[in-house]
């Protein structure tokens, strides 16, 4: 009798294995990632399983150093998502028929609170008081001429009646800028956390807080390529839902788990994260249309963009609106 029972048990086990559902197949989404603090909601959503809940597996890739070099990868479908700052290259691509779109906020300048980004001047340069047109003219700044950093610097220069043409612009790599500032090779630059707090601690001076001179400006946005805006919009909708869940969890603050995730994924020490100003990210992905349009006008004025696209040009808020609706968040839109 025992052999019969053993055979029956084996057959039952085999039948159970055959009826067990196959593991869920996750859809890959390729994301360009450089470990920015503004990617914290993405890292959190990844590790909390929010993307897996939506049937998505994130595939992180090392992007080119320049955002403008990432755009062709998006348009070809080599990448699906770009976590980027605002650039002339993006709006130029859209003006020429590109199908990539800004779909959500990933960090913007709050009008109140702490300073996430701004203009830093080297220690001792303006020890005698506030900078003036006279003391700023001819200063040597490390700055890309057509990016959001240059835009914020121009907003600051407006307050003293200068333009970027009154500065001497050089372009150094991120790793060289701090060293150059220490050595006096450059006089200033636009910088964001965690580098802002680190430079201030070394004696350099924050002369132009972005919250004072460029409130509402997006220093980081989420961009979908045509693989999500056109080919597979359902996948884009699922990505957005997971992303906004990540934003919600990020906005709870530095809980022990959030702190661990952000520190590991960005390489910023936990003690440092506790001291710096965190990015401000809209819970519903909302964009500031007035600021987007003002940036475009500045690009056109300086010859970096052929024409304005409008406050909603190059954007697609339908993903964030749908995700907000499903998650019970106040709907996303574009502030005018």
The 8 nearest C-alpha neighbors of each residue, nearest first, counted from 0:
[[1, 3, 2, 4, 5, 6, 7, 8],
 [0, 2, 4, 3, 5, 6, 7, 8],
 [3, 1, 5, 4, 0, 6, 7, 8],
 [2, 4, 6, 0, 1, 5, 7, 8],
 [3, 5, 7, 1, 2, 6, 8, 0],
 [6, 4, 2, 8, 3, 7, 1, 9],
 [7, 5, 9, 3, 8, 4, 2, 10],
 [8, 6, 4, 10, 5, 9, 11, 3],
 [7, 9, 11, 5, 6, 10, 4, 12],
 [8, 10, 12, 6, 11, 7, 13, 5],
 [11, 9, 13, 7, 12, 8, 14, 6],
 [12, 10, 14, 8, 9, 13, 7, 15],
 [11, 13, 9, 15, 10, 14, 8, 16],
 [14, 12, 10, 16, 15, 11, 9, 17],
 [15, 13, 11, 17, 16, 12, 10, 18],
 [14, 16, 12, 18, 13, 17, 11, 19],
 [17, 15, 13, 19, 14, 18, 12, 20],
 [16, 18, 14, 15, 19, 13, 20, 12],
 [19, 17, 15, 16, 20, 14, 13, 21],
 [18, 20, 16, 17, 15, 21, 14, 22],
 [21, 19, 18, 22, 17, 23, 16, 15],
 [20, 22, 23, 19, 24, 18, 17, 16],
 [23, 21, 24, 20, 25, 19, 54, 51],
 [22, 24, 25, 21, 54, 20, 51, 26],
 [23, 25, 22, 26, 54, 21, 55, 56],
 [26, 24, 54, 55, 56, 23, 27, 51],
 [25, 27, 55, 56, 54, 28, 24, 234],
 [28, 26, 56, 57, 55, 25, 58, 29],
 [27, 29, 57, 58, 79, 56, 30, 26],
 [30, 28, 58, 78, 79, 59, 57, 80],
 [29, 31, 80, 59, 58, 81, 60, 79],
 [32, 30, 60, 62, 81, 61, 59, 82],
 [33, 31, 34, 61, 60, 59, 30, 62],
 [34, 32, 35, 61, 31, 62, 265, 60],
 [33, 35, 265, 32, 264, 36, 38, 266],
 [36, 34, 37, 38, 33, 265, 39, 32],
 [37, 35, 38, 39, 265, 34, 278, 261],
 [36, 38, 35, 39, 105, 106, 278, 219],
 [39, 37, 36, 41, 35, 40, 42, 34],
 [38, 40, 42, 37, 41, 36, 261, 43],
 [41, 39, 245, 246, 43, 42, 38, 249],
 [42, 40, 44, 38, 39, 43, 242, 45],
 [43, 41, 45, 39, 40, 44, 46, 38],
 [42, 44, 40, 46, 45, 41, 245, 47],
 [45, 43, 245, 49, 41, 47, 42, 46],
 [44, 46, 42, 43, 48, 47, 50, 41],
 [47, 45, 43, 48, 44, 42, 260, 49],
 [48, 46, 44, 45, 49, 43, 245, 50],
 [47, 49, 51, 46, 45, 50, 44, 52],
 [48, 50, 44, 241, 52, 51, 47, 45],
 [51, 49, 55, 53, 241, 52, 48, 45],
 [50, 52, 54, 55, 48, 53, 49, 56],
 [53, 51, 49, 50, 54, 48, 55, 241],
 [52, 54, 50, 51, 55, 237, 49, 241],
 [53, 55, 25, 51, 52, 26, 50, 56],
 [56, 54, 26, 25, 51, 50, 53, 27],
 [55, 57, 27, 25, 26, 28, 51, 58],
 [58, 56, 28, 27, 29, 59, 55, 30],
 [57, 59, 29, 28, 30, 27, 56, 60],
 [60, 58, 30, 31, 29, 32, 57, 61],
 [61, 59, 31, 32, 62, 30, 58, 29],
 [60, 62, 32, 31, 33, 63, 59, 30],
 [63, 61, 31, 60, 64, 32, 69, 33],
 [64, 62, 65, 68, 69, 61, 66, 31],
 [65, 63, 62, 66, 68, 69, 67, 33],
 [66, 64, 67, 68, 63, 69, 62, 70],
 [65, 67, 69, 68, 64, 83, 70, 63],
 [66, 68, 88, 65, 69, 70, 89, 86],
 [67, 69, 66, 65, 70, 63, 71, 72],
 [68, 70, 66, 72, 67, 71, 63, 73],
 [69, 71, 73, 72, 67, 68, 74, 89],
 [72, 70, 74, 73, 69, 75, 68, 67],
 [73, 71, 77, 69, 75, 70, 74, 78],
 [74, 72, 78, 224, 70, 76, 71, 75],
 [73, 75, 71, 76, 72, 224, 225, 70],
 [76, 74, 72, 73, 77, 71, 78, 225],
 [75, 77, 73, 78, 74, 226, 79, 72],
 [76, 78, 72, 75, 73, 79, 29, 74],
 [79, 77, 73, 29, 76, 72, 80, 30],
 [78, 80, 224, 29, 73, 226, 223, 28],
 [81, 79, 223, 30, 222, 78, 224, 29],
 [82, 80, 222, 31, 83, 30, 221, 223],
 [83, 81, 221, 220, 222, 31, 80, 32],
 [84, 82, 219, 220, 81, 221, 85, 66],
 [83, 85, 219, 218, 220, 86, 147, 82],
 [86, 84, 147, 146, 83, 219, 218, 220],
 [87, 85, 146, 88, 89, 84, 147, 145],
 [86, 88, 90, 89, 145, 91, 303, 304],
 [89, 87, 67, 91, 86, 90, 92, 66],
 [88, 90, 92, 91, 87, 86, 93, 67],
 [91, 89, 93, 92, 87, 88, 94, 313],
 [90, 92, 94, 88, 93, 89, 304, 87],
 [91, 93, 97, 95, 89, 90, 94, 88],
 [94, 92, 97, 90, 96, 95, 91, 313],
 [95, 93, 91, 92, 96, 90, 97, 308],
 [96, 94, 92, 93, 97, 91, 90, 98],
 [95, 97, 93, 94, 98, 92, 91, 99],
 [98, 96, 93, 92, 99, 95, 74, 94],
 [97, 99, 225, 100, 96, 93, 224, 74],
 [98, 100, 224, 225, 223, 97, 74, 222],
 [101, 99, 314, 313, 222, 223, 315, 102],
 [102, 100, 222, 314, 221, 103, 313, 315],
 [101, 103, 315, 316, 222, 221, 314, 100],
 [104, 102, 284, 221, 220, 101, 285, 105],
 [103, 105, 220, 284, 106, 286, 285, 281],
 [106, 104, 220, 219, 280, 221, 37, 103],
 [107, 105, 280, 219, 279, 278, 104, 218],
 [106, 108, 217, 218, 216, 279, 215, 109],
 [109, 107, 215, 214, 216, 210, 217, 110],
 [108, 110, 111, 210, 214, 215, 107, 279],
 [111, 109, 210, 214, 108, 211, 215, 112],
 [112, 110, 109, 113, 210, 114, 211, 108],
 [111, 113, 114, 109, 110, 210, 276, 115],
 [112, 114, 276, 115, 111, 277, 109, 210],
 [113, 115, 116, 276, 208, 210, 112, 117],
 [114, 116, 276, 192, 191, 278, 113, 277],
 [117, 115, 191, 114, 190, 209, 192, 208],
 [116, 118, 208, 209, 207, 189, 190, 119],
 [119, 117, 189, 207, 188, 206, 205, 190],
 [118, 120, 205, 187, 204, 188, 206, 189],
 [121, 119, 187, 204, 186, 203, 205, 122],
 [122, 120, 203, 186, 180, 124, 187, 204],
 [121, 123, 203, 202, 124, 204, 120, 125],
 [122, 124, 126, 125, 121, 203, 204, 202],
 [123, 125, 122, 126, 121, 120, 186, 127],
 [126, 124, 127, 123, 128, 130, 129, 122],
 [127, 125, 123, 128, 124, 122, 129, 130],
 [126, 128, 125, 129, 124, 123, 130, 134],
 [129, 127, 126, 125, 130, 131, 124, 123],
 [128, 130, 131, 125, 127, 206, 126, 134],
 [131, 129, 134, 125, 135, 128, 132, 206],
 [132, 130, 134, 133, 135, 159, 129, 136],
 [131, 133, 135, 159, 134, 136, 161, 160],
 [132, 134, 131, 136, 135, 130, 137, 159],
 [133, 135, 131, 132, 136, 130, 138, 125],
 [136, 134, 132, 138, 133, 131, 137, 130],
 [137, 135, 165, 133, 138, 134, 166, 132],
 [138, 136, 166, 167, 165, 135, 139, 134],
 [137, 139, 166, 135, 136, 167, 186, 140],
 [138, 140, 167, 186, 185, 168, 166, 137],
 [141, 139, 187, 168, 188, 186, 185, 142],
 [142, 140, 169, 170, 188, 168, 171, 187],
 [141, 143, 170, 140, 144, 168, 169, 188],
 [142, 144, 145, 146, 170, 149, 141, 148],
 [143, 145, 149, 142, 146, 168, 148, 163],
 [146, 144, 143, 87, 149, 86, 303, 147],
 [147, 145, 86, 148, 149, 143, 144, 85],
 [146, 148, 150, 149, 85, 151, 86, 218],
 [149, 147, 151, 150, 146, 189, 152, 142],
 [148, 150, 152, 147, 151, 146, 144, 153],
 [149, 151, 147, 153, 148, 152, 154, 146],
 [152, 150, 154, 148, 153, 149, 213, 147],
 [153, 151, 149, 155, 154, 150, 156, 148],
 [154, 152, 156, 150, 155, 151, 157, 162],
 [155, 153, 151, 157, 152, 156, 212, 213],
 [154, 156, 152, 153, 157, 158, 212, 207],
 [155, 157, 153, 161, 158, 159, 154, 162],
 [158, 156, 160, 154, 155, 159, 161, 153],
 [157, 159, 156, 155, 160, 154, 161, 212],
 [160, 158, 132, 157, 156, 161, 131, 155],
 [159, 161, 157, 158, 156, 132, 162, 131],
 [162, 160, 156, 159, 157, 165, 132, 163],
 [163, 161, 164, 165, 156, 153, 157, 160],
 [162, 164, 165, 166, 153, 161, 156, 152],
 [163, 165, 162, 166, 167, 161, 168, 137],
 [164, 166, 163, 136, 162, 137, 161, 167],
 [167, 165, 137, 138, 163, 164, 136, 168],
 [166, 168, 139, 137, 138, 140, 169, 165],
 [169, 167, 140, 141, 139, 166, 142, 170],
 [170, 168, 141, 142, 140, 171, 167, 139],
 [171, 169, 141, 142, 143, 172, 168, 140],
 [172, 170, 141, 176, 175, 169, 173, 142],
 [171, 173, 175, 174, 176, 170, 141, 64],
 [174, 172, 176, 175, 171, 177, 170, 190],
 [173, 175, 172, 176, 177, 178, 171, 179],
 [176, 174, 172, 178, 173, 177, 179, 171],
 [177, 175, 179, 173, 178, 174, 171, 180],
 [178, 176, 180, 179, 175, 181, 174, 198],
 [177, 179, 181, 175, 180, 176, 182, 174],
 [180, 178, 184, 176, 182, 177, 181, 185],
 [179, 181, 177, 183, 185, 178, 182, 121],
 [182, 180, 178, 179, 183, 177, 121, 184],
 [181, 183, 179, 180, 184, 178, 185, 177],
 [182, 184, 180, 185, 181, 179, 186, 121],
 [185, 183, 179, 182, 180, 186, 181, 139],
 [186, 184, 139, 180, 183, 179, 140, 187],
 [187, 185, 139, 121, 120, 140, 138, 180],
 [188, 186, 120, 140, 119, 185, 121, 139],
 [187, 189, 141, 140, 119, 118, 142, 190],
 [188, 190, 118, 148, 117, 119, 152, 142],
 [189, 191, 116, 195, 117, 188, 118, 194],
 [192, 190, 116, 195, 115, 194, 193, 117],
 [193, 191, 194, 195, 115, 116, 196, 275],
 [192, 194, 195, 196, 191, 275, 197, 272],
 [195, 193, 192, 197, 196, 191, 198, 190],
 [196, 194, 192, 191, 198, 197, 193, 190],
 [197, 195, 199, 198, 194, 193, 200, 275],
 [196, 198, 194, 200, 195, 199, 201, 193],
 [199, 197, 201, 195, 200, 196, 203, 194],
 [198, 200, 203, 196, 202, 201, 197, 204],
 [199, 201, 197, 198, 202, 196, 203, 195],
 [202, 200, 198, 199, 203, 197, 122, 181],
 [203, 201, 199, 200, 122, 204, 198, 121],
 [202, 204, 122, 199, 121, 198, 201, 120],
 [205, 203, 120, 119, 199, 206, 122, 121],
 [204, 206, 119, 207, 118, 120, 208, 117],
 [205, 207, 118, 119, 204, 120, 208, 130],
 [206, 208, 118, 117, 205, 155, 209, 212],
 [209, 207, 117, 210, 211, 114, 118, 206],
 [208, 210, 117, 213, 212, 211, 116, 207],
 [209, 211, 214, 110, 208, 108, 213, 109],
 [212, 210, 209, 208, 213, 214, 110, 207],
 [211, 213, 209, 155, 154, 210, 214, 208],
 [212, 214, 209, 210, 216, 211, 151, 154],
 [215, 213, 210, 110, 108, 216, 109, 212],
 [214, 216, 108, 107, 109, 290, 213, 217],
 [217, 215, 108, 107, 214, 290, 213, 218],
 [218, 216, 107, 219, 106, 108, 215, 220],
 [217, 219, 84, 107, 106, 216, 147, 85],
 [220, 218, 84, 106, 105, 217, 83, 85],
 [221, 219, 105, 104, 83, 84, 103, 82],
 [220, 222, 82, 103, 102, 101, 105, 81],
 [223, 221, 101, 81, 100, 102, 80, 82],
 [224, 222, 80, 100, 99, 227, 79, 228],
 [223, 225, 99, 73, 79, 226, 227, 74],
 [226, 224, 228, 229, 227, 99, 98, 74],
 [225, 227, 230, 224, 76, 229, 231, 79],
 [228, 226, 235, 231, 232, 225, 229, 224],
 [227, 229, 225, 232, 226, 224, 223, 230],
 [230, 228, 225, 227, 226, 231, 232, 98],
 [229, 231, 226, 227, 232, 225, 228, 233],
 [232, 230, 227, 233, 234, 229, 226, 235],
 [231, 233, 235, 227, 234, 228, 229, 236],
 [234, 232, 236, 235, 231, 237, 227, 238],
 [233, 235, 237, 232, 236, 231, 238, 227],
 [236, 234, 232, 227, 238, 233, 237, 239],
 [237, 235, 233, 239, 318, 234, 238, 232],
 [236, 238, 234, 240, 239, 235, 53, 233],
 [239, 237, 235, 241, 236, 240, 242, 234],
 [240, 238, 242, 236, 237, 241, 243, 235],
 [239, 241, 322, 237, 243, 242, 238, 236],
 [240, 242, 49, 244, 50, 238, 239, 243],
 [241, 243, 239, 245, 244, 240, 41, 238],
 [244, 242, 246, 245, 240, 241, 239, 247],
 [245, 243, 247, 241, 242, 246, 248, 240],
 [244, 246, 44, 40, 242, 248, 243, 247],
 [247, 245, 40, 243, 249, 244, 248, 250],
 [248, 246, 244, 250, 245, 249, 282, 243],
 [247, 249, 245, 251, 250, 246, 244, 40],
 [250, 248, 246, 251, 247, 40, 252, 245],
 [249, 251, 252, 247, 248, 246, 282, 280],
 [252, 250, 248, 249, 247, 253, 254, 257],
 [253, 251, 250, 254, 249, 257, 248, 258],
 [254, 252, 258, 257, 255, 251, 273, 249],
 [253, 255, 257, 256, 252, 258, 251, 259],
 [256, 254, 258, 257, 259, 253, 260, 252],
 [255, 257, 259, 258, 254, 260, 253, 261],
 [258, 256, 254, 260, 259, 253, 255, 261],
 [259, 257, 253, 255, 261, 256, 260, 254],
 [258, 260, 256, 262, 257, 261, 263, 255],
 [261, 259, 257, 263, 258, 262, 264, 256],
 [262, 260, 264, 258, 263, 259, 265, 39],
 [261, 263, 267, 259, 266, 269, 265, 260],
 [264, 262, 260, 266, 261, 265, 259, 267],
 [263, 265, 261, 262, 266, 260, 34, 42],
 [266, 264, 34, 267, 262, 263, 261, 35],
 [265, 267, 263, 262, 264, 268, 34, 261],
 [268, 266, 262, 265, 269, 271, 272, 263],
 [269, 267, 271, 270, 262, 266, 272, 263],
 [268, 270, 272, 271, 262, 273, 258, 267],
 [271, 269, 273, 268, 272, 274, 267, 262],
 [270, 272, 268, 274, 273, 269, 275, 267],
 [273, 271, 269, 274, 270, 275, 268, 267],
 [272, 274, 270, 271, 275, 269, 253, 276],
 [275, 273, 271, 272, 270, 276, 196, 269],
 [276, 274, 272, 273, 196, 277, 193, 271],
 [275, 277, 115, 113, 114, 278, 192, 274],
 [278, 276, 275, 115, 279, 192, 36, 272],
 [279, 277, 106, 115, 37, 280, 276, 107],
 [278, 280, 106, 107, 277, 109, 281, 108],
 [281, 279, 106, 105, 278, 282, 107, 104],
 [282, 280, 284, 283, 285, 104, 279, 106],
 [281, 283, 284, 246, 247, 280, 243, 285],
 [282, 284, 331, 281, 285, 323, 330, 328],
 [285, 283, 103, 104, 281, 282, 331, 319],
 [284, 286, 331, 332, 283, 281, 333, 104],
 [287, 285, 333, 104, 288, 334, 103, 284],
 [286, 288, 334, 290, 333, 289, 291, 335],
 [287, 289, 310, 291, 335, 334, 333, 290],
 [290, 288, 335, 292, 291, 287, 310, 293],
 [289, 291, 293, 292, 288, 287, 216, 294],
 [292, 290, 288, 294, 293, 289, 310, 287],
 [293, 291, 310, 295, 289, 294, 290, 309],
 [292, 294, 290, 296, 295, 291, 289, 297],
 [293, 295, 297, 291, 292, 296, 290, 298],
 [294, 296, 298, 292, 297, 293, 307, 299],
 [297, 295, 293, 299, 298, 294, 300, 292],
 [296, 298, 300, 294, 295, 299, 293, 301],
 [297, 299, 303, 295, 301, 304, 296, 300],
 [300, 298, 304, 302, 296, 301, 297, 303],
 [301, 299, 297, 298, 302, 296, 303, 304],
 [300, 302, 298, 299, 303, 297, 304, 145],
 [301, 303, 299, 300, 304, 298, 305, 297],
 [302, 304, 298, 301, 299, 87, 145, 305],
 [305, 303, 299, 298, 302, 306, 91, 87],
 [304, 306, 299, 303, 302, 307, 91, 94],
 [307, 305, 304, 299, 308, 94, 295, 296],
 [306, 308, 309, 295, 296, 299, 305, 292],
 [307, 309, 312, 306, 310, 313, 94, 311],
 [308, 310, 312, 311, 307, 292, 295, 291],
 [311, 309, 288, 292, 312, 291, 289, 308],
 [312, 310, 314, 309, 288, 313, 333, 308],
 [313, 311, 308, 309, 314, 310, 307, 93],
 [312, 314, 100, 93, 101, 311, 90, 315],
 [315, 313, 101, 100, 311, 312, 102, 316],
 [314, 316, 102, 317, 100, 101, 318, 313],
 [315, 317, 319, 102, 318, 320, 314, 332],
 [316, 318, 320, 319, 315, 321, 102, 331],
 [319, 317, 236, 321, 316, 320, 322, 239],
 [318, 320, 322, 316, 321, 317, 323, 331],
 [321, 319, 331, 317, 323, 330, 318, 322],
 [320, 322, 324, 318, 323, 319, 317, 325],
 [321, 323, 240, 319, 325, 324, 320, 326],
 [324, 322, 328, 326, 320, 330, 321, 325],
 [325, 323, 321, 327, 322, 326, 328, 320],
 [324, 326, 322, 323, 327, 321, 328, 240],
 [327, 325, 323, 324, 328, 322, 240, 244],
 [326, 328, 324, 325, 323, 329, 330, 322],
 [329, 327, 323, 326, 330, 324, 283, 282],
 [328, 330, 323, 331, 327, 283, 324, 282],
 [331, 329, 320, 323, 328, 324, 283, 332],
 [330, 332, 285, 320, 283, 319, 284, 329],
 [333, 331, 285, 334, 316, 286, 330, 320],
 [332, 334, 286, 288, 287, 285, 335, 331],
 [335, 333, 287, 288, 286, 332, 289, 285],
 [334, 288, 289, 333, 287, 310, 290, 286]]
